[in-house]
């Protein structure tokens, strides 16, 4: 399954506050990302968040269309709440108040995947 890694530029010294923002984060009700028609466009399999000094990285494991994942995340209340709560701790502002801004910011903060190695899954 592919992974997407998104970076956040955090103000130094705010690591505990940022960790607190993510402490209560919960998955959305369904891992399915709606598509056009009956079939889902993607599935969200897992999310992990890593923090060191001024760098926060959110890693998303998914199946399907990454653009659909970004659009879906843009409309999730829990994701919107995290983005709102992170604003005071960011070195660089993120335009995530609208779905269009969120999707644009999602793609701008996406790390390029250099390699992805995994064991075969059943």
C-alpha positions as CSV (number, residue, x, y, z in Angstrom):
1,X,0.0,0.0,0.0
2,X,1.3,3.5,-0.7
3,X,2.1,6.1,1.9
4,X,1.9,9.9,1.8
5,X,4.0,12.0,4.2
6,X,3.0,15.6,4.9
7,X,5.3,18.1,6.6
8,X,4.4,20.9,9.0
9,X,6.9,23.6,10.0
10,X,6.4,24.0,13.8
11,X,7.7,26.8,16.0
12,X,10.6,25.5,18.2
13,X,9.7,25.0,21.8
14,X,6.0,24.1,21.0
15,X,6.5,20.3,20.8
16,X,4.4,19.5,23.9
17,X,1.5,21.7,22.8
18,X,1.5,20.2,19.3
19,X,1.6,16.7,20.7
20,X,-1.5,17.6,22.8
21,X,-3.3,18.7,19.6
22,X,-2.9,15.2,18.2
23,X,-3.5,13.4,21.5
24,X,-7.3,13.4,21.1
25,X,-7.3,12.9,17.3
26,X,-9.7,10.1,16.2
27,X,-10.1,8.3,12.9
28,X,-13.1,9.2,10.7
29,X,-16.0,6.8,11.0
30,X,-15.3,4.9,7.8
31,X,-12.0,4.2,6.0
32,X,-13.8,4.5,2.7
33,X,-13.3,7.6,0.6
34,X,-16.3,8.2,-1.6
35,X,-15.8,8.3,-5.4
36,X,-18.0,9.1,-8.3
37,X,-20.5,6.3,-8.5
38,X,-20.9,3.2,-6.3
39,X,-17.2,2.4,-5.9
40,X,-15.0,4.2,-3.4
41,X,-12.1,6.2,-4.8
42,X,-9.8,5.3,-2.0
43,X,-9.4,3.8,1.5
44,X,-7.6,5.3,4.4
45,X,-5.7,2.5,6.1
46,X,-3.6,4.1,8.8
47,X,-2.3,7.5,10.0
48,X,0.8,8.1,12.1
49,X,2.2,11.5,13.3
50,X,5.9,12.1,14.1
51,X,7.5,15.1,15.7
52,X,11.0,16.2,16.3
53,X,12.1,19.8,17.1
54,X,10.4,22.0,14.5
55,X,9.3,19.2,12.1
56,X,6.1,17.4,12.3
57,X,5.3,14.7,9.7
58,X,1.9,13.1,9.2
59,X,2.1,9.7,7.4
60,X,-1.0,8.3,5.7
61,X,-1.3,4.8,4.4
62,X,-3.9,4.5,1.8
63,X,-5.2,2.6,-1.3
64,X,-6.5,4.3,-4.4
65,X,-6.6,7.9,-5.5
66,X,-4.4,10.3,-3.4
67,X,-6.3,13.4,-4.7
68,X,-9.5,11.8,-3.5
69,X,-7.9,11.2,-0.1
70,X,-6.9,14.9,0.1
71,X,-10.4,16.1,-0.9
72,X,-11.9,13.8,1.6
73,X,-9.6,14.9,4.4
74,X,-10.4,18.5,3.6
75,X,-14.0,18.0,4.6
76,X,-13.5,15.9,7.8
77,X,-14.4,17.9,11.0
78,X,-11.6,16.2,13.0
79,X,-9.0,17.1,10.4
80,X,-10.3,20.7,10.2
81,X,-10.1,20.9,14.0
82,X,-6.5,19.7,14.1
83,X,-5.5,22.3,11.4
84,X,-7.3,25.0,13.4
85,X,-5.6,24.1,16.7
86,X,-2.2,23.9,15.0
87,X,-2.3,27.4,13.6
88,X,-0.7,29.1,16.7
89,X,2.3,26.7,16.6
90,X,3.2,27.0,12.9
91,X,6.3,28.8,11.6
92,X,4.7,28.9,8.2
93,X,1.0,29.5,7.8
94,X,-1.1,26.8,6.1
95,X,-4.1,27.7,3.9
96,X,-6.4,25.0,5.2
97,X,-9.6,27.0,5.9
98,X,-11.3,26.0,2.6
99,X,-11.3,22.6,0.9
100,X,-9.4,24.1,-2.1
101,X,-6.8,25.6,0.2
102,X,-6.5,22.4,2.2
103,X,-6.0,20.3,-1.0
104,X,-3.4,22.8,-2.3
105,X,-1.6,22.8,1.0
106,X,-1.8,19.0,1.2
107,X,0.1,18.8,-2.2
108,X,2.6,21.5,-1.2
109,X,3.5,19.8,2.0
110,X,3.7,16.3,0.5
111,X,7.2,14.7,0.7
112,X,8.5,12.9,-2.3
113,X,8.6,9.2,-1.8
114,X,12.1,8.0,-2.7
115,X,11.6,4.3,-1.9
116,X,8.9,2.1,-0.5
117,X,9.8,-1.5,0.5
118,X,7.4,-3.8,2.2
119,X,6.8,-7.4,2.9
120,X,4.1,-9.2,0.8
121,X,0.7,-9.0,2.5
122,X,-1.9,-11.7,2.5
